Amino acid sequence: MKDDRPVSESVGVYLRFRRVFGDGSSRSSDARKRAKREPGSSIPFGNGRDPEGLGSIVDALTTRLGWSSPLARSELLSSWADIAGAETAEHSSPVGIEDGVLTVHCDSTAWATQLRLMRVQVMNQIAVRYPDAGILSVRFDGPNAPSWKRGLRSIPGRGPRDTYG
């Protein structure tokens, strides 16, 4: 019988590591290959002993662990000025990414409207530079207007009307 309860984050990370790196009790094919000693395999500059750059090792590790998408998203958020342009970035800032939607907060409604008109260009820049980010659309929000809703238990209605006079 399978348990349908959600697992904690620490248990999820442990299970992912166990899936990627293998269980210590069972030997993987790589472990069996390493266990067999080939004559001359311990000599310097033998097979598998070539030095690699740190960047390529980190890239391989992030791809293997499935971290490329979150890293691409965070890199996209940090390089908003390169995507939108310096002047536009002064008046807008990315807030976050949720369900493939990048939310950008703008200083004024005029900037939000201008960025809505530039949506295709912004999406093209994101698709070219950060294809792993998984951005499906961009939402540009202007400044928040005051809400007429008062309290948690307010009821929906027509809202404020002119009742003076």
NORPEHU-V766537 format. One record per residue. SS is DSSP state (H for helix, E for strand, L for the rest). PSI is psi in radians with two decimals (999 if undefined). BURIAL is # if it has 9 or more other ideal C-beta (glycine too) atoms within 8 Angstrom, else .. Layout:
BEGIN
ss->SS psi->PSI burial->BURIAL
ss->SS psi->PSI burial->BURIAL
END
This chain:
BEGIN
ss->L psi->2.26 burial->.
ss->L psi->2.42 burial->.
ss->L psi->2.19 burial->.
ss->L psi->0.20 burial->.
ss->L psi->2.53 burial->.
ss->L psi->2.50 burial->.
ss->L psi->2.68 burial->.
ss->L psi->2.91 burial->.
ss->H psi->-0.70 burial->.
ss->H psi->-0.68 burial->.
ss->H psi->-0.68 burial->.
ss->H psi->-0.73 burial->#
ss->H psi->-0.74 burial->.
ss->H psi->-0.77 burial->.
ss->H psi->-0.64 burial->#
ss->H psi->-0.78 burial->#
ss->H psi->-0.72 burial->.
ss->H psi->-0.66 burial->#
ss->H psi->-0.70 burial->.
ss->H psi->-0.85 burial->.
ss->H psi->-0.21 burial->.
ss->L psi->2.79 burial->#
ss->L psi->2.41 burial->.
ss->L psi->-0.48 burial->.
ss->L psi->-0.54 burial->.
ss->L psi->2.52 burial->.
ss->L psi->2.29 burial->.
ss->L psi->3.01 burial->.
ss->H psi->-0.59 burial->.
ss->H psi->-0.70 burial->.
ss->H psi->-0.66 burial->#
ss->H psi->-0.64 burial->#
ss->H psi->-0.68 burial->.
ss->H psi->-0.51 burial->.
ss->H psi->-0.55 burial->.
ss->L psi->2.11 burial->.
ss->L psi->2.10 burial->.
ss->L psi->2.48 burial->.
ss->L psi->2.28 burial->.
ss->L psi->0.13 burial->.
ss->L psi->-0.26 burial->.
ss->L psi->0.17 burial->.
ss->L psi->2.60 burial->.
ss->L psi->2.57 burial->.
ss->L psi->0.44 burial->.
ss->L psi->-3.00 burial->#
ss->L psi->2.32 burial->.
ss->L psi->0.11 burial->.
ss->L psi->0.08 burial->.
ss->L psi->2.41 burial->.
ss->L psi->2.55 burial->.
ss->L psi->2.71 burial->.
ss->L psi->2.64 burial->.
ss->H psi->-0.63 burial->.
ss->H psi->-0.76 burial->.
ss->H psi->-0.58 burial->.
ss->H psi->-0.76 burial->#
ss->H psi->-0.70 burial->.
ss->H psi->-0.76 burial->.
ss->H psi->-0.69 burial->.
ss->H psi->-0.77 burial->#
ss->H psi->-0.63 burial->#
ss->H psi->-0.73 burial->#
ss->H psi->-0.63 burial->.
ss->H psi->-0.10 burial->.
ss->L psi->0.52 burial->.
ss->L psi->0.04 burial->#
ss->H psi->-0.63 burial->#
ss->H psi->-0.86 burial->#
ss->H psi->-0.61 burial->.
ss->H psi->-0.69 burial->#
ss->H psi->-0.65 burial->#
ss->H psi->-0.79 burial->#
ss->H psi->-0.62 burial->.
ss->H psi->-0.64 burial->#
ss->H psi->-0.79 burial->#
ss->H psi->-0.66 burial->#
ss->H psi->-0.36 burial->.
ss->L psi->0.61 burial->#
ss->H psi->-0.63 burial->#
ss->H psi->-0.60 burial->.
ss->H psi->-0.58 burial->.
ss->H psi->-0.88 burial->#
ss->H psi->-0.35 burial->#
ss->L psi->2.69 burial->.
ss->H psi->-0.80 burial->.
ss->H psi->-0.72 burial->.
ss->H psi->-0.64 burial->#
ss->H psi->-0.41 burial->#
ss->H psi->-0.48 burial->.
ss->L psi->0.08 burial->#
ss->E psi->2.66 burial->#
ss->E psi->2.41 burial->.
ss->E psi->2.35 burial->#
ss->E psi->-0.77 burial->.
ss->E psi->3.07 burial->.
ss->E psi->2.18 burial->#
ss->E psi->2.17 burial->.
ss->L psi->0.68 burial->.
ss->L psi->0.14 burial->.
ss->E psi->2.07 burial->#
ss->E psi->2.15 burial->#
ss->E psi->2.22 burial->#
ss->E psi->2.23 burial->#
ss->E psi->2.29 burial->.
ss->E psi->2.69 burial->#
ss->L psi->-0.62 burial->.
ss->L psi->2.92 burial->#
ss->H psi->-0.48 burial->.
ss->H psi->-0.75 burial->.
ss->H psi->-0.66 burial->#
ss->H psi->-0.72 burial->#
ss->H psi->-0.75 burial->.
ss->H psi->-0.73 burial->#
ss->H psi->-0.54 burial->#
ss->H psi->-0.62 burial->.
ss->H psi->-0.46 burial->.
ss->L psi->0.20 burial->#
ss->H psi->-0.71 burial->#
ss->H psi->-0.77 burial->.
ss->H psi->-0.71 burial->.
ss->H psi->-0.76 burial->#
ss->H psi->-0.65 burial->#
ss->H psi->-0.74 burial->.
ss->H psi->-0.74 burial->#
ss->H psi->-0.73 burial->#
ss->H psi->-0.61 burial->#
ss->H psi->-0.80 burial->.
ss->H psi->-0.65 burial->#
ss->L psi->1.19 burial->#
ss->H psi->-0.44 burial->.
ss->H psi->-0.18 burial->.
ss->H psi->-0.45 burial->#
ss->L psi->0.60 burial->.
ss->L psi->2.13 burial->#
ss->L psi->-0.58 burial->.
ss->E psi->2.94 burial->.
ss->E psi->2.35 burial->#
ss->E psi->2.19 burial->.
ss->E psi->2.07 burial->#
ss->E psi->2.41 burial->#
ss->L psi->-2.99 burial->#
ss->L psi->2.61 burial->.
ss->L psi->2.34 burial->.
ss->L psi->2.72 burial->.
ss->L psi->2.50 burial->.
ss->L psi->2.44 burial->.
ss->L psi->-0.07 burial->.
ss->L psi->2.26 burial->.
ss->L psi->2.07 burial->.
ss->L psi->2.90 burial->.
ss->L psi->-0.45 burial->.
ss->L psi->0.52 burial->.
ss->L psi->2.68 burial->.
ss->L psi->2.60 burial->.
ss->L psi->2.49 burial->.
ss->L psi->-2.86 burial->.
ss->L psi->-0.29 burial->.
ss->L psi->-2.96 burial->.
ss->L psi->2.41 burial->.
ss->L psi->2.91 burial->.
ss->L psi->1.85 burial->.
ss->L psi->0.24 burial->.
ss->L psi->2.27 burial->.
ss->L psi->999 burial->.
END
